Amino acid sequence: NAFHCSTAISACDATGGWPLALSLLAEMPLWRLQCDIVSWGAALQCCSKSSQWSKAVCLLGLATKLNLPLNDILWNTGISACNQGSQWQMALGFLRDMPTALLQSDGITFGAAVGAGAKSG
């Protein structure tokens, strides 16, 4: 079921298995499993922790296009991924777009955005 698939995606986080995480996420609909915020968040986190910032940003963009119910945790993970890749402009763009997405920023959001700017020099 979707719970077990999301758990498997989360397990990829510990092993740096972001390709497997993305593959599992992509195959969930083929198995007639609903991709929910938990499965998307697990895949996003896996990409972020594996320094695959561009993959994480693509996932967040795709989730937005699919009208998935995003939350501040997913958004913060996207900003953190930008931080990992020293993509400060993109991090600030996500920060700017939070109110439009009806999301509220917090200390984690600002810390990740500032961290991205600090890494860029």
N, CA, C and O atoms as a GROMACS GRO file, in nm:
protein
  484
    1ASN      N    1   0.083  -0.119   0.000
    1ASN     CA    2   0.000   0.000   0.000
    1ASN      C    3   0.087   0.125   0.000
    1ASN      O    4   0.210   0.117   0.003
    2ALA      N    5   0.022   0.240  -0.003
    2ALA     CA    6   0.094   0.368  -0.013
    2ALA      C    7   0.183   0.392   0.108
    2ALA      O    8   0.292   0.447   0.095
    3PHE      N    9   0.137   0.350   0.226
    3PHE     CA   10   0.218   0.367   0.347
    3PHE      C   11   0.352   0.295   0.334
    3PHE      O   12   0.457   0.352   0.364
    4HIS      N   13   0.348   0.170   0.288
    4HIS     CA   14   0.471   0.092   0.274
    4HIS      C   15   0.562   0.150   0.166
    4HIS      O   16   0.685   0.149   0.181
    5CYS      N   17   0.504   0.199   0.060
    5CYS     CA   18   0.584   0.260  -0.046
    5CYS      C   19   0.651   0.388   0.005
    5CYS      O   20   0.768   0.412  -0.023
    6SER      N   21   0.577   0.468   0.079
    6SER     CA   22   0.635   0.591   0.137
    6SER      C   23   0.746   0.557   0.235
    6SER      O   24   0.846   0.628   0.243
    7THR      N   25   0.728   0.449   0.310
    7THR     CA   26   0.831   0.404   0.404
    7THR      C   27   0.957   0.361   0.329
    7THR      O   28   1.069   0.390   0.372
    8ALA      N   29   0.938   0.292   0.217
    8ALA     CA   30   1.052   0.250   0.135
    8ALA      C   31   1.124   0.372   0.077
    8ALA      O   32   1.247   0.374   0.071
    9ILE      N   33   1.048   0.472   0.036
    9ILE     CA   34   1.110   0.596  -0.016
    9ILE      C   35   1.190   0.662   0.095
    9ILE      O   36   1.302   0.708   0.071
   10SER      N   37   1.134   0.668   0.213
   10SER     CA   38   1.206   0.727   0.328
   10SER      C   39   1.334   0.650   0.358
   10SER      O   40   1.435   0.710   0.395
   11ALA      N   41   1.331   0.520   0.344
   11ALA     CA   42   1.451   0.438   0.370
   11ALA      C   43   1.562   0.472   0.272
   11ALA      O   44   1.680   0.460   0.305
   12CYS      N   45   1.526   0.513   0.153
   12CYS     CA   46   1.628   0.553   0.054
   12CYS      C   47   1.707   0.673   0.102
   12CYS      O   48   1.822   0.691   0.062
   13ASP      N   49   1.646   0.754   0.187
   13ASP     CA   50   1.711   0.873   0.241
   13ASP      C   51   1.837   0.836   0.318
   13ASP      O   52   1.939   0.904   0.306
   14ALA      N   53   1.831   0.730   0.395
   14ALA     CA   54   1.945   0.689   0.478
   14ALA      C   55   2.060   0.632   0.396
   14ALA      O   56   2.174   0.631   0.442
   15THR      N   57   2.030   0.584   0.277
   15THR     CA   58   2.133   0.518   0.196
   15THR      C   59   2.180   0.602   0.078
   15THR      O   60   2.266   0.559   0.001
   16GLY      N   61   2.125   0.723   0.063
   16GLY     CA   62   2.161   0.805  -0.052
   16GLY      C   63   2.102   0.752  -0.181
   16GLY      O   64   2.152   0.780  -0.290
   17GLY      N   65   1.996   0.675  -0.168
   17GLY     CA   66   1.935   0.611  -0.284
   17GLY      C   67   1.828   0.696  -0.352
   17GLY      O   68   1.717   0.649  -0.377
   18TRP      N   69   1.863   0.821  -0.382
   18TRP     CA   70   1.764   0.910  -0.443
   18TRP      C   71   1.711   0.857  -0.576
   18TRP      O   72   1.593   0.879  -0.605
   19PRO      N   73   1.791   0.788  -0.660
   19PRO     CA   74   1.733   0.737  -0.785
   19PRO      C   75   1.621   0.636  -0.758
   19PRO      O   76   1.518   0.636  -0.826
   20LEU      N   77   1.641   0.549  -0.658
   20LEU     CA   78   1.538   0.452  -0.624
   20LEU      C   79   1.415   0.523  -0.566
   20LEU      O   80   1.302   0.484  -0.595
   21ALA      N   81   1.438   0.625  -0.485
   21ALA     CA   82   1.326   0.701  -0.428
   21ALA      C   83   1.240   0.762  -0.537
   21ALA      O   84   1.117   0.754  -0.532
   22LEU      N   85   1.304   0.822  -0.637
   22LEU     CA   86   1.229   0.883  -0.748
   22LEU      C   87   1.159   0.777  -0.832
   22LEU      O   88   1.048   0.799  -0.881
   23SER      N   89   1.223   0.663  -0.847
   23SER     CA   90   1.162   0.553  -0.923
   23SER      C   91   1.037   0.501  -0.851
   23SER      O   92   0.934   0.478  -0.914
   24LEU      N   93   1.047   0.483  -0.720
   24LEU     CA   94   0.932   0.436  -0.643
   24LEU      C   95   0.818   0.537  -0.650
   24LEU      O   96   0.702   0.499  -0.666
   25LEU      N   97   0.850   0.664  -0.638
   25LEU     CA   98   0.747   0.768  -0.646
   25LEU      C   99   0.679   0.766  -0.782
   25LEU      O  100   0.556   0.778  -0.791
   26ALA      N  101   0.758   0.751  -0.887
   26ALA     CA  102   0.703   0.749  -1.023
   26ALA      C  103   0.616   0.626  -1.049
   26ALA      O  104   0.521   0.632  -1.126
   27GLU      N  105   0.650   0.515  -0.984
   27GLU     CA  106   0.577   0.391  -1.009
   27GLU      C  107   0.453   0.374  -0.922
   27GLU      O  108   0.371   0.287  -0.948
   28MET      N  109   0.438   0.455  -0.820
   28MET     CA  110   0.321   0.442  -0.733
   28MET      C  111   0.189   0.446  -0.811
   28MET      O  112   0.103   0.361  -0.787
   29PRO      N  113   0.170   0.541  -0.903
   29PRO     CA  114   0.043   0.540  -0.979
   29PRO      C  115   0.024   0.414  -1.064
   29PRO      O  116  -0.089   0.369  -1.084
   30LEU      N  117   0.134   0.358  -1.113
   30LEU     CA  118   0.123   0.234  -1.191
   30LEU      C  119   0.072   0.118  -1.105
   30LEU      O  120   0.009   0.025  -1.156
   31TRP      N  121   0.102   0.125  -0.976
   31TRP     CA  122   0.057   0.023  -0.882
   31TRP      C  123  -0.079   0.060  -0.821
   31TRP      O  124  -0.128  -0.004  -0.728
   32ARG      N  125  -0.138   0.164  -0.876
   32ARG     CA  126  -0.267   0.217  -0.828
   32ARG      C  127  -0.260   0.261  -0.683
   32ARG      O  128  -0.353   0.241  -0.604
   33LEU      N  129  -0.147   0.322  -0.650
   33LEU     CA  130  -0.129   0.378  -0.517
   33LEU      C  131  -0.130   0.530  -0.528
   33LEU      O  132  -0.071   0.587  -0.620
   34GLN      N  133  -0.196   0.594  -0.436
   34GLN     CA  134  -0.206   0.740  -0.434
   34GLN      C  135  -0.076   0.800  -0.381
   34GLN      O  136  -0.033   0.770  -0.270
   35CYS      N  137  -0.014   0.885  -0.461
   35CYS     CA  138   0.102   0.961  -0.414
   35CYS      C  139   0.048   1.074  -0.327
   35CYS      O  140  -0.026   1.160  -0.375
   36ASP      N  141   0.086   1.074  -0.202
   36ASP     CA  142   0.037   1.178  -0.113
   36ASP      C  143   0.152   1.266  -0.067
   36ASP      O  144   0.266   1.251  -0.110
   37ILE      N  145   0.120   1.357   0.021
   37ILE     CA  146   0.219   1.452   0.070
   37ILE      C  147   0.334   1.382   0.142
   37ILE      O  148   0.447   1.431   0.144
   38VAL      N  149   0.306   1.266   0.202
   38VAL     CA  150   0.410   1.190   0.273
   38VAL      C  151   0.509   1.131   0.174
   38VAL      O  152   0.630   1.141   0.194
   39SER      N  153   0.460   1.069   0.067
   39SER     CA  154   0.550   1.009  -0.031
   39SER      C  155   0.630   1.117  -0.105
   39SER      O  156   0.749   1.100  -0.129
   40TRP      N  157   0.565   1.228  -0.140
   40TRP     CA  158   0.636   1.338  -0.207
   40TRP      C  159   0.741   1.398  -0.114
   40TRP      O  160   0.853   1.428  -0.155
   41GLY      N  161   0.703   1.416   0.013
   41GLY     CA  162   0.796   1.472   0.110
   41GLY      C  163   0.917   1.383   0.132
   41GLY      O  164   1.030   1.432   0.145
   42ALA      N  165   0.895   1.253   0.135
   42ALA     CA  166   1.005   1.158   0.154
   42ALA      C  167   1.102   1.164   0.036
   42ALA      O  168   1.223   1.163   0.054
   43ALA      N  169   1.047   1.169  -0.085
   43ALA     CA  170   1.133   1.176  -0.205
   43ALA      C  171   1.208   1.309  -0.210
   43ALA      O  172   1.326   1.313  -0.245
   44LEU      N  173   1.139   1.416  -0.175
   44LEU     CA  174   1.201   1.549  -0.173
   44LEU      C  175   1.315   1.554  -0.072
   44LEU      O  176   1.423   1.607  -0.101
   45GLN      N  177   1.290   1.500   0.046
   45GLN     CA  178   1.393   1.496   0.151
   45GLN      C  179   1.513   1.413   0.107
   45GLN      O  180   1.628   1.451   0.131
   46CYS      N  181   1.487   1.302   0.044
   46CYS     CA  182   1.595   1.215  -0.003
   46CYS      C  183   1.684   1.288  -0.103
   46CYS      O  184   1.807   1.281  -0.095
   47CYS      N  185   1.622   1.358  -0.196
   47CYS     CA  186   1.699   1.435  -0.295
   47CYS      C  187   1.778   1.547  -0.228
   47CYS      O  188   1.894   1.570  -0.260
   48SER      N  189   1.713   1.616  -0.135
   48SER     CA  190   1.779   1.726  -0.066
   48SER      C  191   1.902   1.678   0.011
   48SER      O  192   2.009   1.738   0.001
   49LYS      N  193   1.886   1.570   0.087
   49LYS     CA  194   1.997   1.519   0.168
   49LYS      C  195   2.108   1.458   0.083
   49LYS      O  196   2.222   1.446   0.128
   50SER      N  197   2.075   1.420  -0.040
   50SER     CA  198   2.175   1.362  -0.130
   50SER      C  199   2.239   1.469  -0.219
   50SER      O  200   2.307   1.437  -0.317
   51SER      N  201   2.216   1.595  -0.185
   51SER     CA  202   2.270   1.709  -0.262
   51SER      C  203   2.222   1.711  -0.407
   51SER      O  204   2.293   1.757  -0.496
   52GLN      N  205   2.103   1.660  -0.428
   52GLN     CA  206   2.042   1.662  -0.561
   52GLN      C  207   1.940   1.775  -0.565
   52GLN      O  208   1.820   1.753  -0.582
   53TRP      N  209   1.990   1.899  -0.547
   53TRP     CA  210   1.901   2.014  -0.535
   53TRP      C  211   1.813   2.032  -0.658
   53TRP      O  212   1.696   2.069  -0.646
   54SER      N  213   1.868   2.007  -0.776
   54SER     CA  214   1.788   2.029  -0.898
   54SER      C  215   1.672   1.930  -0.906
   54SER      O  216   1.563   1.964  -0.952
   55LYS      N  217   1.696   1.807  -0.862
   55LYS     CA  218   1.589   1.706  -0.859
   55LYS      C  219   1.481   1.746  -0.758
   55LYS      O  220   1.361   1.734  -0.785
   56ALA      N  221   1.525   1.794  -0.642
   56ALA     CA  222   1.430   1.836  -0.539
   56ALA      C  223   1.344   1.953  -0.588
   56ALA      O  224   1.223   1.955  -0.566
   57VAL      N  225   1.407   2.048  -0.654
   57VAL     CA  226   1.333   2.164  -0.706
   57VAL      C  227   1.234   2.119  -0.814
   57VAL      O  228   1.121   2.168  -0.819
   58CYS      N  229   1.275   2.027  -0.899
   58CYS     CA  230   1.184   1.973  -1.001
   58CYS      C  231   1.065   1.902  -0.937
   58CYS      O  232   0.952   1.917  -0.982
   59LEU      N  233   1.091   1.825  -0.832
   59LEU     CA  234   0.983   1.756  -0.761
   59LEU      C  235   0.884   1.854  -0.702
   59LEU      O  236   0.762   1.835  -0.712
   60LEU      N  237   0.935   1.959  -0.641
   60LEU     CA  238   0.847   2.059  -0.581
   60LEU      C  239   0.765   2.130  -0.689
   60LEU      O  240   0.646   2.157  -0.671
   61GLY      N  241   0.830   2.160  -0.801
   61GLY     CA  242   0.758   2.222  -0.912
   61GLY      C  243   0.650   2.130  -0.968
   61GLY      O  244   0.540   2.175  -1.000
   62LEU      N  245   0.682   2.003  -0.981
   62LEU     CA  246   0.585   1.906  -1.032
   62LEU      C  247   0.468   1.890  -0.936
   62LEU      O  248   0.353   1.881  -0.978
   63ALA      N  249   0.498   1.885  -0.806
   63ALA     CA  250   0.392   1.875  -0.706
   63ALA      C  251   0.298   1.994  -0.715
   63ALA      O  252   0.177   1.980  -0.699
   64THR      N  253   0.354   2.112  -0.740
   64THR     CA  254   0.273   2.232  -0.756
   64THR      C  255   0.185   2.222  -0.880
   64THR      O  256   0.066   2.253  -0.875
   65LYS      N  257   0.242   2.177  -0.991
   65LYS     CA  258   0.166   2.164  -1.115
   65LYS      C  259   0.056   2.059  -1.104
   65LYS      O  260  -0.049   2.071  -1.168
   66LEU      N  261   0.078   1.957  -1.022
   66LEU     CA  262  -0.022   1.852  -1.002
   66LEU      C  263  -0.126   1.891  -0.897
   66LEU      O  264  -0.215   1.813  -0.864
   67ASN      N  265  -0.112   2.014  -0.846
   67ASN     CA  266  -0.205   2.066  -0.744
   67ASN      C  267  -0.210   1.980  -0.618
   67ASN      O  268  -0.314   1.965  -0.555
   68LEU      N  269  -0.095   1.923  -0.583
   68LEU     CA  270  -0.088   1.850  -0.456
   68LEU      C  271  -0.096   1.949  -0.341
   68LEU      O  272  -0.047   2.062  -0.352
   69PRO      N  273  -0.157   1.908  -0.232
   69PRO     CA  274  -0.167   2.000  -0.118
   69PRO      C  275  -0.031   2.017  -0.050
   69PRO      O  276   0.009   1.933   0.030
   70LEU      N  277   0.038   2.123  -0.083
   70LEU     CA  278   0.172   2.146  -0.027
   70LEU      C  279   0.160   2.202   0.114
   70LEU      O  280   0.060   2.264   0.150
   71ASN      N  281   0.263   2.180   0.191
   71ASN     CA  282   0.269   2.240   0.324
   71ASN      C  283   0.405   2.306   0.343
   71ASN      O  284   0.493   2.297   0.258
   72ASP      N  285   0.420   2.372   0.455
   72ASP     CA  286   0.545   2.444   0.481
   72ASP      C  287   0.664   2.350   0.494
   72ASP      O  288   0.777   2.389   0.466
   73ILE      N  289   0.641   2.226   0.535
   73ILE     CA  290   0.750   2.130   0.548
   73ILE      C  291   0.809   2.098   0.410
   73ILE      O  292   0.931   2.097   0.394
   74LEU      N  293   0.724   2.071   0.312
   74LEU     CA  294   0.773   2.045   0.176
   74LEU      C  295   0.845   2.168   0.122
   74LEU      O  296   0.952   2.156   0.062
   75TRP      N  297   0.787   2.284   0.143
   75TRP     CA  298   0.846   2.408   0.092
   75TRP      C  299   0.982   2.431   0.157
   75TRP      O  300   1.079   2.466   0.088
   76ASN      N  301   0.991   2.410   0.290
   76ASN     CA  302   1.119   2.427   0.359
   76ASN      C  303   1.223   2.328   0.309
   76ASN      O  304   1.341   2.361   0.300
   77THR      N  305   1.180   2.207   0.277
   77THR     CA  306   1.272   2.107   0.224
   77THR      C  307   1.325   2.152   0.088
   77THR      O  308   1.443   2.133   0.058
   78GLY      N  309   1.239   2.212   0.006
   78GLY     CA  310   1.284   2.266  -0.122
   78GLY      C  311   1.386   2.378  -0.104
   78GLY      O  312   1.486   2.384  -0.175
   79ILE      N  313   1.359   2.466  -0.008
   79ILE     CA  314   1.453   2.575   0.020
   79ILE      C  315   1.584   2.519   0.073
   79ILE      O  316   1.692   2.567   0.037
   80SER      N  317   1.577   2.416   0.159
   80SER     CA  318   1.699   2.352   0.210
   80SER      C  319   1.779   2.288   0.098
   80SER      O  320   1.902   2.290   0.100
   81ALA      N  321   1.709   2.230   0.000
   81ALA     CA  322   1.779   2.172  -0.115
   81ALA      C  323   1.854   2.281  -0.191
   81ALA      O  324   1.967   2.260  -0.236
   82CYS      N  325   1.791   2.397  -0.205
   82CYS     CA  326   1.860   2.510  -0.270
   82CYS      C  327   1.982   2.550  -0.188
   82CYS      O  328   2.086   2.585  -0.244
   83ASN      N  329   1.969   2.545  -0.058
   83ASN     CA  330   2.081   2.574   0.032
   83ASN      C  331   2.196   2.478   0.003
   83ASN      O  332   2.311   2.520  -0.007
   84GLN      N  333   2.165   2.349  -0.010
   84GLN     CA  334   2.268   2.247  -0.038
   84GLN      C  335   2.343   2.278  -0.168
   84GLN      O  336   2.463   2.254  -0.178
   85GLY      N  337   2.270   2.332  -0.265
   85GLY     CA  338   2.330   2.361  -0.394
   85GLY      C  339   2.377   2.505  -0.412
   85GLY      O  340   2.413   2.546  -0.522
   86SER      N  341   2.377   2.582  -0.301
   86SER     CA  342   2.415   2.724  -0.304
   86SER      C  343   2.335   2.802  -0.407
   86SER      O  344   2.388   2.891  -0.474
   87GLN      N  345   2.210   2.769  -0.419
   87GLN     CA  346   2.120   2.835  -0.515
   87GLN      C  347   2.038   2.940  -0.442
   87GLN      O  348   1.918   2.923  -0.422
   88TRP      N  349   2.103   3.050  -0.402
   88TRP     CA  350   2.037   3.148  -0.317
   88TRP      C  351   1.922   3.219  -0.388
   88TRP      O  352   1.820   3.251  -0.326
   89GLN      N  353   1.936   3.245  -0.520
   89GLN     CA  354   1.827   3.314  -0.590
   89GLN      C  355   1.701   3.227  -0.591
   89GLN      O  356   1.590   3.277  -0.572
   90MET      N  357   1.719   3.098  -0.613
   90MET     CA  358   1.605   3.007  -0.615
   90MET      C  359   1.545   2.995  -0.475
   90MET      O  360   1.422   2.992  -0.460
   91ALA      N  361   1.630   2.990  -0.373
   91ALA     CA  362   1.580   2.983  -0.235
   91ALA      C  363   1.497   3.106  -0.202
   91ALA      O  364   1.390   3.095  -0.141
   92LEU      N  365   1.544   3.223  -0.243
   92LEU     CA  366   1.467   3.345  -0.218
   92LEU      C  367   1.338   3.347  -0.299
   92LEU      O  368   1.237   3.402  -0.254
   93GLY      N  369   1.340   3.288  -0.418
   93GLY     CA  370   1.219   3.277  -0.498
   93GLY      C  371   1.114   3.192  -0.427
   93GLY      O  372   0.996   3.228  -0.425
   94PHE      N  373   1.157   3.080  -0.370
   94PHE     CA  374   1.064   2.996  -0.294
   94PHE      C  375   1.010   3.073  -0.173
   94PHE      O  376   0.891   3.066  -0.141
   95LEU      N  377   1.099   3.145  -0.105
   95LEU     CA  378   1.058   3.224   0.011
   95LEU      C  379   0.955   3.329  -0.031
   95LEU      O  380   0.855   3.349   0.039
   96ARG      N  381   0.978   3.395  -0.142
   96ARG     CA  382   0.887   3.497  -0.193
   96ARG      C  383   0.751   3.437  -0.229
   96ARG      O  384   0.647   3.501  -0.210
   97ASP      N  385   0.751   3.314  -0.281
   97ASP     CA  386   0.627   3.252  -0.328
   97ASP      C  387   0.544   3.188  -0.218
   97ASP      O  388   0.431   3.146  -0.243
   98MET      N  389   0.597   3.178  -0.098
   98MET     CA  390   0.523   3.111   0.009
   98MET      C  391   0.386   3.173   0.035
   98MET      O  392   0.288   3.099   0.046
   99PRO      N  393   0.374   3.306   0.047
   99PRO     CA  394   0.240   3.362   0.071
   99PRO      C  395   0.142   3.333  -0.042
   99PRO      O  396   0.023   3.311  -0.018
  100THR      N  397   0.191   3.331  -0.166
  100THR     CA  398   0.105   3.300  -0.280
  100THR      C  399   0.052   3.157  -0.268
  100THR      O  400  -0.062   3.130  -0.306
  101ALA      N  401   0.135   3.068  -0.217
  101ALA     CA  402   0.095   2.928  -0.198
  101ALA      C  403   0.019   2.909  -0.066
  101ALA      O  404  -0.010   2.796  -0.025
  102LEU      N  405  -0.012   3.022   0.000
  102LEU     CA  406  -0.085   3.020   0.128
  102LEU      C  407  -0.009   2.943   0.236
  102LEU      O  408  -0.068   2.873   0.318
  103LEU      N  409   0.122   2.958   0.232
  103LEU     CA  410   0.208   2.893   0.331
  103LEU      C  411   0.275   2.999   0.417
  103LEU      O  412   0.301   3.110   0.371
  104GLN      N  413   0.302   2.965   0.540
  104GLN     CA  414   0.363   3.060   0.632
  104GLN      C  415   0.509   3.021   0.655
  104GLN      O  416   0.541   2.906   0.684
  105SER      N  417   0.596   3.119   0.642
  105SER     CA  418   0.738   3.094   0.667
  105SER      C  419   0.762   3.093   0.818
  105SER      O  420   0.685   3.148   0.896
  106ASP      N  421   0.872   3.029   0.855
  106ASP     CA  422   0.910   3.022   0.996
  106ASP      C  423   1.062   3.032   1.007
  106ASP      O  424   1.130   3.064   0.910
  107GLY      N  425   1.114   3.007   1.124
  107GLY     CA  426   1.258   3.016   1.145
  107GLY      C  427   1.337   2.919   1.058
  107GLY      O  428   1.447   2.952   1.013
  108ILE      N  429   1.282   2.802   1.033
  108ILE     CA  430   1.349   2.704   0.947
  108ILE      C  431   1.357   2.758   0.804
  108ILE      O  432   1.460   2.744   0.738
  109THR      N  433   1.249   2.817   0.760
  109THR     CA  434   1.244   2.874   0.624
  109THR      C  435   1.353   2.980   0.607
  109THR      O  436   1.432   2.974   0.513
  110PHE      N  437   1.355   3.076   0.699
  110PHE     CA  438   1.451   3.185   0.688
  110PHE      C  439   1.595   3.135   0.706
  110PHE      O  440   1.686   3.183   0.638
  111GLY      N  441   1.614   3.039   0.796
  111GLY     CA  442   1.748   2.984   0.816
  111GLY      C  443   1.801   2.917   0.690
  111GLY      O  444   1.918   2.934   0.655
  112ALA      N  445   1.715   2.841   0.622
  112ALA     CA  446   1.758   2.774   0.499
  112ALA      C  447   1.787   2.875   0.389
  112ALA      O  448   1.884   2.861   0.315
  113ALA      N  449   1.702   2.978   0.378
  113ALA     CA  450   1.722   3.080   0.275
  113ALA      C  451   1.850   3.159   0.301
  113ALA      O  452   1.927   3.185   0.208
  114VAL      N  453   1.873   3.196   0.425
  114VAL     CA  454   1.996   3.270   0.461
  114VAL      C  455   2.118   3.182   0.438
  114VAL      O  456   2.221   3.229   0.390
  115GLY      N  457   2.106   3.053   0.473
  115GLY     CA  458   2.217   2.960   0.451
  115GLY      C  459   2.255   2.949   0.305
  115GLY      O  460   2.374   2.939   0.272
  116ALA      N  461   2.156   2.952   0.217
  116ALA     CA  462   2.184   2.945   0.073
  116ALA      C  463   2.261   3.069   0.029
  116ALA      O  464   2.354   3.060  -0.052
  117GLY      N  465   2.221   3.184   0.082
  117GLY     CA  466   2.291   3.308   0.048
  117GLY      C  467   2.434   3.309   0.103
  117GLY      O  468   2.526   3.356   0.036
  118ALA      N  469   2.452   3.258   0.223
  118ALA     CA  470   2.585   3.256   0.284
  118ALA      C  471   2.680   3.164   0.206
  118ALA      O  472   2.798   3.195   0.192
  119LYS      N  473   2.628   3.051   0.156
  119LYS     CA  474   2.713   2.958   0.083
  119LYS      C  475   2.757   3.014  -0.051
  119LYS      O  476   2.860   2.975  -0.105
  120SER      N  477   2.677   3.105  -0.106
  120SER     CA  478   2.711   3.158  -0.239
  120SER      C  479   2.821   3.264  -0.231
  120SER      O  480   2.876   3.305  -0.334
  121GLY      N  481   2.854   3.307  -0.112
  121GLY     CA  482   2.963   3.400  -0.096
  121GLY      C  483   2.912   3.535  -0.070
  121GLY      O  484   2.990   3.628  -0.054
   0.00000   0.00000   0.00000
